[in-house]
Amino acid sequence: MRLGALNGLVALAILLAAHHPVFRAGSTELVHLGAQVQFMHGMATIACATFMNIGAKGARFAPAFFLSGVLLFCVPLYGEAAGWFGAQLLPQRLGIATFAAGWLIMAWAAKDIDRA
């Protein structure tokens, strides 16, 4: 829960800093995309607690995938926007796959809720 909340806070700070000089001119779209995806998965991490509280114990595995996906997908976007390196497609694609695994875990865990 704490990591999900901190993730949301960091995403908000990055979104607010999208026009800061640390990011290259014209790269605000990359920053916005990264911050929105990061914030969404921070909230999904918090939602896992709700799933667990109503019986979906398997949801406890999803936050690791959501937060790992943030590192693999969003951080390269921020680095590219800052001009530290070029597009990092391999980590970003791995991040997308990691996000998808987290969502599949959540969907599978929901089977325990749907029975009640």
Backbone torsions as a table, in degrees:
resi	resn	phi	psi	omega
1	MET	NA	-44.9	-178.0
2	ARG	-63.1	-43.6	179.5
3	LEU	-65.2	-37.2	177.4
4	GLY	-64.2	-43.1	179.3
5	ALA	-66.6	-43.5	178.2
6	LEU	-64.8	-36.6	177.1
7	ASN	-60.9	-44.0	177.1
8	GLY	-62.6	-40.6	179.1
9	LEU	-64.6	-43.9	178.7
10	VAL	-64.6	-40.4	178.4
11	ALA	-61.8	-41.5	178.2
12	LEU	-63.4	-44.0	179.0
13	ALA	-61.7	-41.4	179.2
14	ILE	-66.3	-41.2	178.9
15	LEU	-62.0	-41.8	179.2
16	LEU	-68.9	-25.2	-179.3
17	ALA	-94.6	11.4	-175.3
18	ALA	-57.8	-27.3	-178.8
19	HIS	-99.8	10.3	179.2
20	HIS	-69.1	148.8	-179.3
21	PRO	-60.5	-17.1	178.7
22	VAL	-63.7	-26.6	178.2
23	PHE	-95.0	140.8	-179.7
24	ARG	-63.4	150.3	176.0
25	ALA	-61.2	137.4	179.5
26	GLY	83.1	4.4	-178.3
27	SER	-104.6	11.5	-177.3
28	THR	-63.3	-27.9	178.3
29	GLU	-63.5	-40.5	177.7
30	LEU	-63.8	-43.2	-179.5
31	VAL	-65.6	-43.5	179.4
32	HIS	-62.0	-45.1	178.9
33	LEU	-59.9	-49.2	-179.5
34	GLY	-60.2	-45.3	-178.1
35	ALA	-66.8	-38.4	179.2
36	GLN	-67.0	-44.0	178.3
37	VAL	-65.5	-41.5	178.8
38	GLN	-62.3	-45.6	-179.6
39	PHE	-63.4	-43.6	-179.6
40	MET	-58.9	-42.1	-178.0
41	HIS	-79.0	-22.6	169.9
42	GLY	-65.3	-42.5	177.9
43	MET	-68.3	-36.0	176.9
44	ALA	-64.5	-35.2	176.7
45	THR	-62.0	-42.4	177.8
46	ILE	-66.7	-37.0	179.1
47	ALA	-62.8	-26.4	178.4
48	CYS	-58.4	-36.0	178.9
49	ALA	-63.2	-39.6	177.6
50	THR	-63.8	-44.7	177.4
51	PHE	-58.0	-46.1	-178.4
52	MET	-64.7	-38.6	-178.7
53	ASN	-66.5	-23.2	179.3
54	ILE	-105.8	16.5	169.1
55	GLY	114.0	-4.5	-178.8
56	ALA	-92.0	77.6	-175.2
57	LYS	-63.2	-27.5	-180.0
58	GLY	-67.2	-15.1	-179.7
59	ALA	-66.5	-13.5	-179.0
60	ARG	-66.6	-15.8	-179.7
61	PHE	-87.5	-20.5	-174.9
62	ALA	-66.3	-39.1	-177.6
63	PRO	-56.2	-35.7	178.7
64	ALA	-61.8	-36.7	178.7
65	PHE	-73.3	-40.6	179.2
66	PHE	-63.3	-46.6	-177.1
67	LEU	-72.1	-34.4	174.4
68	SER	-66.0	-38.5	177.6
69	GLY	-62.0	-36.7	176.8
70	VAL	-60.8	-44.9	-180.0
71	LEU	-64.3	-40.3	-176.4
72	LEU	-78.9	-32.7	-175.8
73	PHE	-97.7	-49.4	-171.4
74	CYS	-79.6	-42.3	-177.4
75	VAL	-59.7	-42.9	175.6
76	PRO	-62.1	-33.3	176.3
77	LEU	-63.6	-43.8	179.1
78	TYR	-64.5	-40.1	178.1
79	GLY	-64.1	-39.5	177.5
80	GLU	-66.7	-41.7	179.7
81	ALA	-65.1	-31.5	179.1
82	ALA	-82.8	-10.6	179.9
83	GLY	83.6	14.8	-179.5
84	TRP	-75.0	-31.4	176.3
85	PHE	-159.8	168.6	-179.1
86	GLY	-79.0	-171.2	-179.5
87	ALA	-59.7	133.8	-179.7
88	GLN	-113.4	81.5	-172.7
89	LEU	-70.1	-37.9	-178.4
90	LEU	-62.5	-52.0	177.7
91	PRO	-61.4	-37.0	-179.7
92	GLN	-65.9	-40.1	177.9
93	ARG	-68.0	-38.0	174.5
94	LEU	-64.0	-37.3	176.8
95	GLY	-62.4	-42.5	177.7
96	ILE	-62.4	-42.8	178.0
97	ALA	-64.4	-37.1	178.9
98	THR	-67.3	-42.7	174.8
99	PHE	-57.8	-46.3	-178.8
100	ALA	-60.8	-40.2	178.0
101	ALA	-62.7	-41.2	177.4
102	GLY	-61.4	-43.2	178.8
103	TRP	-68.0	-36.3	176.2
104	LEU	-65.1	-38.0	176.3
105	ILE	-61.8	-43.7	178.7
106	MET	-62.3	-43.6	179.5
107	ALA	-63.7	-41.4	179.4
108	TRP	-66.9	-40.2	179.5
109	ALA	-65.3	-29.3	-178.7
110	ALA	-66.4	-16.7	178.3
111	LYS	-60.9	-30.9	178.4
112	ASP	-70.4	-28.9	179.1
113	ILE	-79.7	-41.0	-175.2
114	ASP	-63.8	-23.8	-179.6
115	ARG	-73.4	-28.4	-174.4
116	ALA	-69.7	NA	NA
